[in-house]
Amino acid sequence: MSEPAPESEERAEERIDTWLPPVARHANSALMLGILGFATCGLLSPLAIYFGHRALREIEASGGAYSGEAGARAGELMGIVGTTMLLLAMVLALLFGLRAWDFVSDLSNRALGAAPLN
């Protein structure tokens, strides 16, 4: 029995390119920004939502010519979670900051002998 002749690399790449559609431009960007959004405490998460939504529109409009829907959806979802966490952290920081301001101003008023405002 003889083995088939090995294909050249160019021929193998041609075969791969014919059965795998290219990934949409922004799908990988959305995925990476979604992951980095968690690492940056949500700062990059809004960009992940934008790029994910843009990639999904591009994939839909292509009619199957582009792939990467899973990466775009994952990036968009991580962006939504990261943005929600960022907004929650901002609200909590604001509330705790205002509470701390009241506490400090109350302490300074007591130390100076001023009457409380309430």
N, C-alpha and C positions, 0 to 999 in steps of 0.2 A: 504494500500500500504506500502510495506516495502522498506526502503532505502538500496542501495547497501552497502556492508561492506567497510569501508575505507581501502585504500591500505596502506601498510607499506611504510616508507620513502625509503627503499632500492628498493622496487618494483617500486615506482614512479620515482626514479632516473634512473633505468634501462630503463623505457619507454622513458624518456627524452633523454638519451644517444643514444637510437636507432634511433631517428628521427632527431637529431641535430648533424651534423658532427662537429668534433673538429675544433677549430680555428687554423689557421696556426701559427707557433711559432712566427714569426716576424711581424705579422699583427698588433697586439696590440702595439708592440714596435714602429712601424712606426707611428701609430696614436699618441701615447704619445709624441714621439720626435717631430712630426710636431707641436703639440700644444705647447710644451715647446720651440720649435724654435722661436715662436713669443714672448714668454716671455723673452727669452735670446737674443733678437735682432738678430736672425738668426744664432747664433753660433752653435746650434744643428741641424739646418735644413739640412745640407749635410748628416748627419746620418739618418735622416728621409727618404731621397731619397733612400739611400742605403738599409735600412731595408724594405722599401715599395716595391722596385723592387725585392728584394730577396723573400719576402713573395708572391708576385704575381707569380713569377716563380715556387715557391713551390706549390701554389694552382693549377696552370695550370698543372704541372707535376703529381699532385695527381689524376687527373681525377674525381674530385668531392668528394674526400675523406676529403678534408679540406675546411673550410669556412673562412670568414674574408676578402673577396675580397674588400668590401666597405671600411673597415677600412684601409686596405693596400693602396688602391687608394687615400683615403683622406689624409693619412699621407704623401704619396709621393707627392701629389699636394701641400700640405702645405709646404713641404720641398722645392719644386721648388720655390714657392712664397717667402718663407723666405730666401732662398739662393740668389735669385735675389735681394731682398731688401738689403741683407748684402753686395753684390757686389756693388750695386749702392751707398750705404752709404760709402763704402771704397773708391770708385772713387771720390765721392764728398768731402770726408775728405781730400783726397790727393790733389785735386784741390784747395780747400780752404786753406789747409796747405801751399801749394806752393805760393799761392797769399799772404797769411799772411807773409810768409818769405820774399817775395819781398818788401812788405810794411815796415816791420820792418828793413830790411837791408837798404832800401832807407832812412828811418828816421834816422838811426844811421849814415849813410854817411853824411846826411845834418847836423846833430848835430856836427860831427867831422870836417866838412868843406871839406870833400873829394869830388872830382868830380864824378858825376853819371856815371855809366858804359855804358849807352845807347848812 
